[in-house]
Amino acid sequence: MSHIVTVQDAVTAFADWIEPTDAELDAVEQEMPVILADVDLLDAQIITLDRIPTELDHQRLRRARRRALAARVALANRTTDVTVPGGAA
């Protein structure tokens, strides 16, 4: 009988001493409104999984979809204003 052994480096892609860079943390911070809006949308969808949606559920879903879309539009508008050094003109 042969034992199955995992290679620690292959399973754990990052060592304990590697932390996210400031740029990565800033990117997550900028995307946080989108992430939170998507979580709210998922919460509204999960509520309606095990029952027939009521009018209140439909309103909650519409509001959550609008918030998620607005957050994505705001993020897209913010990122188009950012210029990358060395980019094409």
N, C-alpha and C positions, 0 to 999 in steps of 0.2 A: 504494500500500500504506500503510495507516495503522498506526501503532505503538500498542500497548497500554501505557499508563502507569498505575501505581497512584498513588493519592493517599496520601502518607505519613501524614497525620493519620487517615485512615480505616482504614488497615492497622494502624498502631500506636496502639492506644487510649490508652496511657499514656505520658507523656513520661518521660525518664530521671530527672528530679528528683522524680517522684511516688513515694513509698515507702508501703508499707502502714502503716496507723495502728496504734497500740498495741492498740486494741480488736480489729482484724482479726487481729493476731498472737496475741492471747489466745484468740480463737475457734479459730484453727488449732491452738493448743496444747491446747485442751480436746478437740478432735476427733482429735488424733493417735493415741490408743489405737484408735479405730474405724478410722482409715486403715491403721494397721499390721496390725490384725486382718484387714481386707479384703485387704491385700497377701498375707498368709499364706494366706488362702483361695484367692486367685487362683493362687498358687504351687502349692498342692495340686491345684487343678483343671488347671493346665497340665501337671503331671507325668502326669496320666492321659489326656491327649489322644491320644497316639500309641501306646497299648498298652491291653491289657485290664487293668482295675484289679485289683490283688491285694487280699488281706485287709488288708495294711498300708496300702495306698492308701485303702481305705474307712475305716480308723481315722483316718488323717491327715485325710481330708475331714470326718469327723464332728467331730474335735477342732477343726478350723479353723472349721467352721460354729458350733460352740458358743462358741468364743472371740469370733467376730464378733458373734453375737447378744448375748453377755454385755456386750461393749463398747458396743453400741448401747443396751442397757437401762440401763447405768450412765450413759451420756451423757444419755439421756432423763430419768432420775431426777435428775441434776444440774441440767438446764436447767429442770425444772418448779419447782425451789426458788428460782430466780432471779426477782426481781421487777423489772419494768420501771418506771422512774419515769414518772408521768403515765398509767399504765395504768388500765384499768377495775377496779373493785373486785370 
